[in-house]
């Protein structure tokens, strides 16, 4: 089982990729909240970090599949498989991302 990951909080409307124990995680700060999702589109295994974040969703840069940052649920016809999400807690100026085996 992976341990929690701690990183510094992100500036508003930014995102950062972190790798923790072989898992590539995209951390986003948007709409006043922090989110952590696996940095992988479930449609064609494309990295999501270059996608556009808007209104609580990230769009895959390859085909535009949108994923809800909070739940990982996809929107569109190309996939029905959600992206893995990770709970985020704020502790002062640090984020704790709960990374556990799925």
C-alpha positions in Angstrom: 0.0 0.0 0.0 1.3 3.4 -1.0 1.9 6.1 1.7 0.4 9.6 1.6 2.0 12.1 -0.6 2.7 15.6 0.7 3.4 18.6 -1.5 3.2 22.4 -1.2 -0.1 24.0 -2.0 -0.5 25.3 -5.6 -1.2 28.8 -6.7 -4.8 29.3 -7.9 -5.6 28.1 -11.4 -2.5 26.0 -11.7 -1.7 22.3 -12.0 1.3 20.2 -11.3 2.3 16.6 -12.1 3.9 14.5 -9.4 4.9 10.9 -9.4 4.5 8.9 -6.3 5.5 5.2 -6.1 5.0 4.8 -9.8 1.7 6.6 -10.0 1.6 9.7 -12.1 -0.8 12.2 -10.4 -2.1 15.5 -11.7 -2.8 18.0 -8.9 -5.0 21.0 -9.9 -6.0 24.1 -7.9 -9.1 25.5 -9.5 -12.3 27.2 -8.3 -10.8 27.6 -4.8 -10.3 23.8 -4.4 -7.4 21.3 -4.9 -8.0 18.1 -6.8 -5.8 15.1 -7.5 -6.4 12.7 -10.3 -4.4 10.1 -12.2 -2.7 11.8 -15.1 -4.1 9.4 -17.7 -7.1 9.6 -20.0 -9.0 6.3 -19.9 -9.9 6.6 -23.6 -6.4 6.2 -25.2 -4.0 6.3 -22.2 -2.9 9.9 -22.9 -1.5 12.2 -20.2 -4.0 14.8 -19.1 -1.7 17.5 -17.8 -1.7 19.5 -21.0 -5.5 19.5 -21.1 -7.6 22.6 -20.3 -9.1 22.9 -16.8 -12.5 24.7 -16.8 -15.6 24.6 -14.6 -14.4 21.6 -12.5 -13.4 19.5 -15.5 -10.2 18.7 -17.4 -10.3 18.0 -21.1 -8.0 15.4 -22.6 -5.7 17.2 -25.1 -6.0 14.3 -27.6 -9.7 14.0 -28.3 -11.3 16.4 -25.8 -12.9 13.8 -23.4 -13.7 15.7 -20.3 -13.3 14.3 -16.7 -14.9 15.8 -13.6 -12.0 16.6 -11.3 -13.9 15.8 -8.1 -15.2 12.3 -9.1 -13.2 11.4 -12.2 -16.4 10.7 -14.1 -16.1 11.1 -17.9 -18.3 13.2 -20.1 -18.7 12.4 -23.8 -19.1 9.3 -25.9 -15.5 8.1 -26.2 -15.2 6.5 -22.8 -17.3 5.4 -19.8 -14.4 4.6 -17.6 -13.6 7.2 -14.9 -10.2 8.5 -14.1 -8.9 7.5 -10.7 -9.1 10.3 -8.1 -7.3 10.8 -4.8 -8.6 12.6 -1.6 -6.8 15.8 -0.9 -6.5 17.5 2.6 -5.0 20.9 3.2 -2.7 21.2 6.2 -1.4 24.8 6.4 0.7 25.4 3.3 0.9 21.7 2.5 -1.4 19.2 0.6 -1.7 15.7 1.7 -2.9 13.4 -1.0 -4.2 10.0 0.1 -2.7 7.5 -2.3 -3.8 3.9 -1.7 -4.1 0.9 -3.9 -7.3 0.8 -5.9 
